[in-house]
């Protein structure tokens, strides 16, 4: 039996973060949706399924056999948008005599397939899978959430931080020694039993780590510089730096090799992103290779305290949330003193600057701000990205460069709607 974590047709609702990655690589808590699924079935081989244009990039990371390929005679397909509960393997067992579909109220969560039906599915593995691909199989209802919008991952981040902390610390031998890194005299650890500090991490004098509301996980070689406040639940990723005097409130995840300062709450930062200086970011979801300039702020609460609306695939959607801040796609930048309104969406590879509030929806490859905005030239965008990667001693391979071009092409429609030149 093999597991295949697959993408379906609803990936567009998770843009702009889903442009450069499959939906199962989206983060909530300490890790992504894929890892939460895979850890439920230890020792079982799994493969990945994704949109055709992402295949070369994923193959460059995972190899030929693991992407859009089924080698076994039986396969358990699991929706990459599924938020795997701790008892996923009990609800959807790996071994069962019957092929079937597992559905929540509206979506296929998983499907066990073998024989002729699996042979038919192999033919369609280069395309997105739909409910029609699993027609004819009996159905079973399950109470497992599938993610529809990015703000759900942000809103669930505190819950997922606690779940992931329990998995990575309390279900392993890590809990035998919770403080492995260096904690200097003058640092204060509140509810120390709920704080894990990995080897090589440094917690400097004047830091307050407050785990009364939830656990704090500080990963390998991270640095918490003097006079910072970090409130749990929170995660500080490997080799990341929390800058002097930063205020990191509850429900914050900071991915590896990032630098974060100022005031942050209820926010997910993907790896390799920077918000180094003063300014507030709250209830936000920030991609990789993002840079947020000094004194940039986002609003996460309307003046009338009503639910925040956001733009998604041509429609304004009511989030139902009173608090919702900024969503920013990979490789985007905001200059100093930029102001973002509640529910603002910034696409992939944008450069935002200037006075005033820019639009609440900024298409991918935008250049400008509230006064004027135009297309960010694809070649200049790639040049900038290469310089940014070089600062982290990384290079852009051919698959990544082609990915930039593909995202530029598929986002032209949104820029055309707004009269951008090409």
Order of alpha helices (4+ residues) and beta strands (2+ residues): beta-beta-beta-alpha-beta-alpha-beta-alpha-beta-beta-alpha-beta-alpha-alpha-beta-beta-beta-beta-beta-beta-beta-beta-beta-beta-beta-beta-beta-beta-beta-beta-beta-beta-beta-beta-beta-beta-beta-beta-beta-beta-beta-beta-alpha-alpha-alpha
